[in-house]
Amino acid sequence: MRVTFITTKINFERAGGSVPDLDLKVRDMQKLGADVRVVTVFSEKNQDLSQLPYPVSEELSPNKALPALQRMF
């Protein structure tokens, strides 16, 4: 199974509980054998991604409206 998560950013220090929750979901799905990747749309807010065990595609979206961003993917 291929799964793509779309999120605003990957920043464990300043994002509250949503980023750790996403991270755990991705890791658990990988353990179950899924092909998982993450796309961030406000990439300027990302932290260092080199230590993550899954691929993250950084897309910089000029549109700040989430419904429009969902149509992009």
Biopython code that builds the backbone (N, CA, C, O; Angstrom):
import numpy as np
from Bio.PDB.StructureBuilder import StructureBuilder

atoms = [
    (1, "MET", "N", (0.844, -1.168, 0.000)),
    (1, "MET", "CA", (0.000, 0.000, 0.000)),
    (1, "MET", "C", (0.894, 1.237, 0.000)),
    (1, "MET", "O", (1.881, 1.300, 0.732)),
    (2, "ARG", "N", (0.538, 2.219, -0.829)),
    (2, "ARG", "CA", (1.258, 3.490, -0.875)),
    (2, "ARG", "C", (0.413, 4.560, -0.184)),
    (2, "ARG", "O", (-0.772, 4.720, -0.475)),
    (3, "VAL", "N", (1.044, 5.283, 0.732)),
    (3, "VAL", "CA", (0.345, 6.309, 1.502)),
    (3, "VAL", "C", (1.165, 7.587, 1.453)),
    (3, "VAL", "O", (2.378, 7.561, 1.660)),
    (4, "THR", "N", (0.504, 8.703, 1.178)),
    (4, "THR", "CA", (1.154, 10.011, 1.207)),
    (4, "THR", "C", (0.435, 10.886, 2.221)),
    (4, "THR", "O", (-0.779, 11.077, 2.141)),
    (5, "PHE", "N", (1.188, 11.410, 3.165)),
    (5, "PHE", "CA", (0.651, 12.358, 4.139)),
    (5, "PHE", "C", (1.023, 13.761, 3.685)),
    (5, "PHE", "O", (2.162, 14.008, 3.288)),
    (6, "ILE", "N", (0.073, 14.672, 3.743)),
    (6, "ILE", "CA", (0.331, 16.081, 3.435)),
    (6, "ILE", "C", (0.184, 16.859, 4.727)),
    (6, "ILE", "O", (-0.848, 16.792, 5.394)),
    (7, "THR", "N", (1.230, 17.601, 5.074)),
    (7, "THR", "CA", (1.220, 18.365, 6.317)),
    (7, "THR", "C", (1.839, 19.735, 6.067)),
    (7, "THR", "O", (2.512, 19.948, 5.059)),
    (8, "THR", "N", (1.611, 20.642, 6.974)),
    (8, "THR", "CA", (2.151, 21.985, 6.787)),
    (8, "THR", "C", (3.656, 22.026, 6.992)),
    (8, "THR", "O", (4.369, 22.708, 6.255)),
    (9, "LYS", "N", (4.144, 21.295, 7.997)),
    (9, "LYS", "CA", (5.579, 21.347, 8.302)),
    (9, "LYS", "C", (5.955, 20.150, 9.164)),
    (9, "LYS", "O", (5.089, 19.473, 9.720)),
    (10, "ILE", "N", (7.255, 19.898, 9.268)),
    (10, "ILE", "CA", (7.793, 18.906, 10.203)),
    (10, "ILE", "C", (8.730, 19.687, 11.131)),
    (10, "ILE", "O", (9.882, 19.949, 10.787)),
    (11, "ASN", "N", (8.232, 20.044, 12.281)),
    (11, "ASN", "CA", (9.005, 20.799, 13.256)),
    (11, "ASN", "C", (8.592, 20.298, 14.632)),
    (11, "ASN", "O", (7.524, 20.650, 15.133)),
    (12, "PHE", "N", (9.440, 19.477, 15.241)),
    (12, "PHE", "CA", (9.096, 18.841, 16.513)),
    (12, "PHE", "C", (9.144, 19.806, 17.698)),
    (12, "PHE", "O", (8.562, 19.519, 18.743)),
    (13, "GLU", "N", (9.817, 20.928, 17.558)),
    (13, "GLU", "CA", (9.973, 21.852, 18.680)),
    (13, "GLU", "C", (8.834, 22.853, 18.796)),
    (13, "GLU", "O", (8.509, 23.285, 19.902)),
    (14, "ARG", "N", (8.218, 23.233, 17.673)),
    (14, "ARG", "CA", (7.262, 24.328, 17.723)),
    (14, "ARG", "C", (5.904, 23.985, 17.108)),
    (14, "ARG", "O", (5.145, 24.895, 16.773)),
    (15, "ALA", "N", (5.583, 22.721, 16.954)),
    (15, "ALA", "CA", (4.347, 22.377, 16.249)),
    (15, "ALA", "C", (3.272, 21.780, 17.145)),
    (15, "ALA", "O", (2.202, 21.423, 16.654)),
    (16, "GLY", "N", (3.516, 21.665, 18.401)),
    (16, "GLY", "CA", (2.525, 21.051, 19.279)),
    (16, "GLY", "C", (2.488, 19.548, 19.099)),
    (16, "GLY", "O", (3.523, 18.929, 18.849)),
    (17, "GLY", "N", (1.310, 18.948, 19.221)),
    (17, "GLY", "CA", (1.205, 17.496, 19.177)),
    (17, "GLY", "C", (0.971, 16.906, 17.805)),
    (17, "GLY", "O", (1.064, 15.690, 17.643)),
    (18, "SER", "N", (0.671, 17.727, 16.812)),
    (18, "SER", "CA", (0.329, 17.178, 15.497)),
    (18, "SER", "C", (1.515, 16.539, 14.789)),
    (18, "SER", "O", (1.349, 15.513, 14.130)),
    (19, "VAL", "N", (2.689, 17.110, 14.905)),
    (19, "VAL", "CA", (3.866, 16.556, 14.219)),
    (19, "VAL", "C", (4.315, 15.238, 14.860)),
    (19, "VAL", "O", (4.559, 14.278, 14.130)),
    (20, "PRO", "N", (4.435, 15.146, 16.188)),
    (20, "PRO", "CA", (4.765, 13.840, 16.767)),
    (20, "PRO", "C", (3.719, 12.774, 16.450)),
    (20, "PRO", "O", (4.061, 11.607, 16.257)),
    (21, "ASP", "N", (2.447, 13.168, 16.395)),
    (21, "ASP", "CA", (1.385, 12.234, 16.045)),
    (21, "ASP", "C", (1.568, 11.731, 14.609)),
    (21, "ASP", "O", (1.463, 10.531, 14.356)),
    (22, "LEU", "N", (1.835, 12.628, 13.688)),
    (22, "LEU", "CA", (2.082, 12.244, 12.298)),
    (22, "LEU", "C", (3.302, 11.331, 12.201)),
    (22, "LEU", "O", (3.279, 10.323, 11.495)),
    (23, "ASP", "N", (4.357, 11.689, 12.911)),
    (23, "ASP", "CA", (5.585, 10.894, 12.896)),
    (23, "ASP", "C", (5.314, 9.459, 13.352)),
    (23, "ASP", "O", (5.792, 8.510, 12.730)),
    (24, "LEU", "N", (4.559, 9.301, 14.421)),
    (24, "LEU", "CA", (4.239, 7.957, 14.911)),
    (24, "LEU", "C", (3.380, 7.173, 13.919)),
    (24, "LEU", "O", (3.575, 5.971, 13.741)),
    (25, "LYS", "N", (2.434, 7.852, 13.277)),
    (25, "LYS", "CA", (1.608, 7.184, 12.274)),
    (25, "LYS", "C", (2.449, 6.680, 11.114)),
    (25, "LYS", "O", (2.289, 5.544, 10.667)),
    (26, "VAL", "N", (3.354, 7.535, 10.627)),
    (26, "VAL", "CA", (4.206, 7.154, 9.494)),
    (26, "VAL", "C", (5.099, 5.978, 9.878)),
    (26, "VAL", "O", (5.217, 5.018, 9.115)),
    (27, "ARG", "N", (5.723, 6.041, 11.043)),
    (27, "ARG", "CA", (6.607, 4.953, 11.477)),
    (27, "ARG", "C", (5.839, 3.639, 11.650)),
    (27, "ARG", "O", (6.322, 2.575, 11.260)),
    (28, "ASP", "N", (4.637, 3.721, 12.240)),
    (28, "ASP", "CA", (3.834, 2.504, 12.422)),
    (28, "ASP", "C", (3.411, 1.912, 11.083)),
    (28, "ASP", "O", (3.436, 0.694, 10.907)),
    (29, "MET", "N", (3.025, 2.762, 10.143)),
    (29, "MET", "CA", (2.619, 2.253, 8.830)),
    (29, "MET", "C", (3.798, 1.631, 8.092)),
    (29, "MET", "O", (3.632, 0.642, 7.377)),
    (30, "GLN", "N", (4.992, 2.207, 8.263)),
    (30, "GLN", "CA", (6.192, 1.608, 7.671)),
    (30, "GLN", "C", (6.447, 0.221, 8.256)),
    (30, "GLN", "O", (6.781, -0.711, 7.525)),
    (31, "LYS", "N", (6.291, 0.085, 9.564)),
    (31, "LYS", "CA", (6.499, -1.219, 10.201)),
    (31, "LYS", "C", (5.520, -2.262, 9.676)),
    (31, "LYS", "O", (5.834, -3.452, 9.632)),
    (32, "LEU", "N", (4.331, -1.811, 9.277)),
    (32, "LEU", "CA", (3.333, -2.725, 8.742)),
    (32, "LEU", "C", (3.527, -3.005, 7.248)),
    (32, "LEU", "O", (2.746, -3.735, 6.637)),
    (33, "GLY", "N", (4.571, -2.417, 6.672)),
    (33, "GLY", "CA", (4.916, -2.709, 5.288)),
    (33, "GLY", "C", (4.412, -1.727, 4.254)),
    (33, "GLY", "O", (4.552, -1.984, 3.058)),
    (34, "ALA", "N", (3.833, -0.616, 4.663)),
    (34, "ALA", "CA", (3.330, 0.372, 3.710)),
    (34, "ALA", "C", (4.472, 1.222, 3.157)),
    (34, "ALA", "O", (5.462, 1.472, 3.845)),
    (35, "ASP", "N", (4.325, 1.656, 1.927)),
    (35, "ASP", "CA", (5.249, 2.589, 1.290)),
    (35, "ASP", "C", (4.729, 3.992, 1.610)),
    (35, "ASP", "O", (3.763, 4.454, 1.002)),
    (36, "VAL", "N", (5.373, 4.665, 2.569)),
    (36, "VAL", "CA", (4.861, 5.923, 3.092)),
    (36, "VAL", "C", (5.816, 7.058, 2.775)),
    (36, "VAL", "O", (7.033, 6.904, 2.870)),
    (37, "ARG", "N", (5.253, 8.202, 2.397)),
    (37, "ARG", "CA", (6.042, 9.416, 2.239)),
    (37, "ARG", "C", (5.243, 10.581, 2.791)),
    (37, "ARG", "O", (4.027, 10.497, 2.960)),
    (38, "VAL", "N", (5.948, 11.674, 3.069)),
    (38, "VAL", "CA", (5.326, 12.861, 3.648)),
    (38, "VAL", "C", (5.646, 14.047, 2.736)),
    (38, "VAL", "O", (6.774, 14.191, 2.263)),
    (39, "VAL", "N", (4.652, 14.884, 2.497)),
    (39, "VAL", "CA", (4.834, 16.114, 1.735)),
    (39, "VAL", "C", (4.546, 17.281, 2.668)),
    (39, "VAL", "O", (3.490, 17.329, 3.299)),
    (40, "THR", "N", (5.484, 18.223, 2.758)),
    (40, "THR", "CA", (5.251, 19.439, 3.550)),
    (40, "THR", "C", (5.046, 20.595, 2.581)),
    (40, "THR", "O", (5.768, 20.721, 1.591)),
    (41, "VAL", "N", (4.068, 21.429, 2.867)),
    (41, "VAL", "CA", (3.737, 22.498, 1.932)),
    (41, "VAL", "C", (4.214, 23.883, 2.367)),
    (41, "VAL", "O", (4.265, 24.798, 1.545)),
    (42, "PHE", "N", (4.558, 24.051, 3.612)),
    (42, "PHE", "CA", (5.174, 25.295, 4.072)),
    (42, "PHE", "C", (6.581, 24.955, 4.547)),
    (42, "PHE", "O", (6.883, 25.032, 5.738)),
    (43, "SER", "N", (7.419, 24.586, 3.621)),
    (43, "SER", "CA", (8.715, 23.972, 3.930)),
    (43, "SER", "C", (9.681, 24.896, 4.642)),
    (43, "SER", "O", (10.620, 24.423, 5.282)),
    (44, "GLU", "N", (9.480, 26.193, 4.549)),
    (44, "GLU", "CA", (10.391, 27.114, 5.235)),
    (44, "GLU", "C", (10.310, 26.947, 6.751)),
    (44, "GLU", "O", (11.193, 27.415, 7.469)),
    (45, "LYS", "N", (9.260, 26.286, 7.246)),
    (45, "LYS", "CA", (9.092, 26.079, 8.688)),
    (45, "LYS", "C", (9.625, 24.719, 9.149)),
    (45, "LYS", "O", (9.533, 24.394, 10.333)),
    (46, "ASN", "N", (10.174, 23.930, 8.241)),
    (46, "ASN", "CA", (10.681, 22.600, 8.600)),
    (46, "ASN", "C", (11.928, 22.683, 9.456)),
    (46, "ASN", "O", (12.683, 23.655, 9.408)),
    (47, "GLN", "N", (12.120, 21.641, 10.235)),
    (47, "GLN", "CA", (13.342, 21.416, 10.986)),
    (47, "GLN", "C", (14.274, 20.583, 10.121)),
    (47, "GLN", "O", (13.943, 20.293, 8.971)),
    (48, "ASP", "N", (15.420, 20.194, 10.639)),
    (48, "ASP", "CA", (16.331, 19.296, 9.937)),
    (48, "ASP", "C", (15.636, 17.949, 9.728)),
    (48, "ASP", "O", (15.222, 17.303, 10.691)),
    (49, "LEU", "N", (15.513, 17.536, 8.488)),
    (49, "LEU", "CA", (14.791, 16.317, 8.159)),
    (49, "LEU", "C", (15.705, 15.127, 7.903)),
    (49, "LEU", "O", (15.220, 14.032, 7.619)),
    (50, "SER", "N", (17.000, 15.317, 7.998)),
    (50, "SER", "CA", (17.951, 14.268, 7.620)),
    (50, "SER", "C", (17.906, 13.046, 8.550)),
    (50, "SER", "O", (18.340, 11.965, 8.151)),
    (51, "GLN", "N", (17.403, 13.189, 9.751)),
    (51, "GLN", "CA", (17.380, 12.077, 10.702)),
    (51, "GLN", "C", (16.110, 11.233, 10.628)),
    (51, "GLN", "O", (15.998, 10.216, 11.314)),
    (52, "LEU", "N", (15.160, 11.648, 9.804)),
    (52, "LEU", "CA", (13.897, 10.913, 9.726)),
    (52, "LEU", "C", (14.053, 9.654, 8.876)),
    (52, "LEU", "O", (14.744, 9.685, 7.858)),
    (53, "PRO", "N", (13.423, 8.550, 9.275)),
    (53, "PRO", "CA", (13.566, 7.292, 8.543)),
    (53, "PRO", "C", (12.592, 7.150, 7.373)),
    (53, "PRO", "O", (12.400, 6.046, 6.864)),
    (54, "TYR", "N", (11.984, 8.239, 6.947)),
    (54, "TYR", "CA", (11.046, 8.204, 5.833)),
    (54, "TYR", "C", (11.283, 9.434, 4.952)),
    (54, "TYR", "O", (11.785, 10.454, 5.423)),
    (55, "PRO", "N", (10.917, 9.325, 3.668)),
    (55, "PRO", "CA", (11.154, 10.451, 2.759)),
    (55, "PRO", "C", (10.169, 11.594, 2.987)),
    (55, "PRO", "O", (8.979, 11.377, 3.217)),
    (56, "VAL", "N", (10.691, 12.809, 2.918)),
    (56, "VAL", "CA", (9.866, 14.010, 3.036)),
    (56, "VAL", "C", (10.131, 14.869, 1.803)),
    (56, "VAL", "O", (11.269, 15.254, 1.530)),
    (57, "SER", "N", (9.068, 15.161, 1.066)),
    (57, "SER", "CA", (9.164, 16.057, -0.088)),
    (57, "SER", "C", (8.780, 17.448, 0.374)),
    (57, "SER", "O", (7.690, 17.660, 0.905)),
    (58, "GLU", "N", (9.671, 18.383, 0.171)),
    (58, "GLU", "CA", (9.406, 19.750, 0.591)),
    (58, "GLU", "C", (8.879, 20.543, -0.601)),
    (58, "GLU", "O", (9.588, 20.759, -1.583)),
    (59, "GLU", "N", (7.631, 20.970, -0.498)),
    (59, "GLU", "CA", (6.997, 21.783, -1.531)),
    (59, "GLU", "C", (6.683, 23.137, -0.914)),
    (59, "GLU", "O", (6.105, 23.211, 0.170)),
    (60, "LEU", "N", (7.055, 24.182, -1.587)),
    (60, "LEU", "CA", (6.757, 25.519, -1.093)),
    (60, "LEU", "C", (5.531, 26.033, -1.833)),
    (60, "LEU", "O", (5.591, 26.307, -3.031)),
    (61, "SER", "N", (4.445, 26.161, -1.131)),
    (61, "SER", "CA", (3.204, 26.588, -1.740)),
    (61, "SER", "C", (2.990, 28.077, -1.508)),
    (61, "SER", "O", (3.085, 28.546, -0.374)),
    (62, "PRO", "N", (2.705, 28.820, -2.561)),
    (62, "PRO", "CA", (2.407, 30.248, -2.376)),
    (62, "PRO", "C", (1.013, 30.476, -1.801)),
    (62, "PRO", "O", (0.722, 31.560, -1.294)),
    (63, "ASN", "N", (0.157, 29.470, -1.876)),
    (63, "ASN", "CA", (-1.214, 29.592, -1.408)),
    (63, "ASN", "C", (-1.296, 29.127, 0.041)),
    (63, "ASN", "O", (-0.894, 28.006, 0.351)),
    (64, "LYS", "N", (-1.799, 29.951, 0.913)),
    (64, "LYS", "CA", (-1.883, 29.617, 2.337)),
    (64, "LYS", "C", (-3.217, 28.980, 2.718)),
    (64, "LYS", "O", (-3.436, 28.684, 3.892)),
    (65, "ALA", "N", (-4.115, 28.763, 1.752)),
    (65, "ALA", "CA", (-5.426, 28.175, 2.033)),
    (65, "ALA", "C", (-5.342, 26.662, 1.910)),
    (65, "ALA", "O", (-5.007, 26.152, 0.841)),
    (66, "LEU", "N", (-5.636, 25.939, 2.974)),
    (66, "LEU", "CA", (-5.508, 24.481, 2.963)),
    (66, "LEU", "C", (-6.411, 23.783, 1.963)),
    (66, "LEU", "O", (-5.959, 22.807, 1.363)),
    (67, "PRO", "N", (-7.664, 24.205, 1.730)),
    (67, "PRO", "CA", (-8.449, 23.513, 0.692)),
    (67, "PRO", "C", (-7.792, 23.594, -0.692)),
    (67, "PRO", "O", (-7.832, 22.625, -1.450)),
    (68, "ALA", "N", (-7.197, 24.724, -1.021)),
    (68, "ALA", "CA", (-6.502, 24.856, -2.308)),
    (68, "ALA", "C", (-5.269, 23.959, -2.331)),
    (68, "ALA", "O", (-4.948, 23.386, -3.373)),
    (69, "LEU", "N", (-4.582, 23.827, -1.222)),
    (69, "LEU", "CA", (-3.403, 22.971, -1.154)),
    (69, "LEU", "C", (-3.782, 21.506, -1.349)),
    (69, "LEU", "O", (-3.047, 20.757, -1.992)),
    (70, "GLN", "N", (-4.905, 21.100, -0.809)),
    (70, "GLN", "CA", (-5.321, 19.714, -0.962)),
    (70, "GLN", "C", (-5.624, 19.386, -2.419)),
    (70, "GLN", "O", (-5.424, 18.248, -2.844)),
    (71, "ARG", "N", (-6.100, 20.350, -3.186)),
    (71, "ARG", "CA", (-6.359, 20.107, -4.596)),
    (71, "ARG", "C", (-5.069, 19.951, -5.387)),
    (71, "ARG", "O", (-5.077, 19.344, -6.457)),
    (72, "MET", "N", (-3.948, 20.493, -4.878)),
    (72, "MET", "CA", (-2.668, 20.399, -5.579)),
    (72, "MET", "C", (-2.216, 18.950, -5.676)),
    (72, "MET", "O", (-1.551, 18.582, -6.644)),
    (73, "PHE", "N", (-2.557, 18.126, -4.704)),
    (73, "PHE", "CA", (-2.037, 16.773, -4.629)),
    (73, "PHE", "C", (-3.129, 15.833, -4.955)),
    (73, "PHE", "O", (-2.920, 14.620, -4.956)),
]
sb = StructureBuilder()
sb.init_structure("model")
sb.init_model(0)
sb.init_chain("A")
sb.init_seg("    ")
for serial, (resi, resn, name, xyz) in enumerate(atoms, 1):
    if name == "N":
        sb.init_residue(resn, " ", resi, " ")
    sb.init_atom(name, np.array(xyz, "f"), 0.0, 1.0, " ", f" {name:<3s}", serial, name[0])
structure = sb.get_structure()
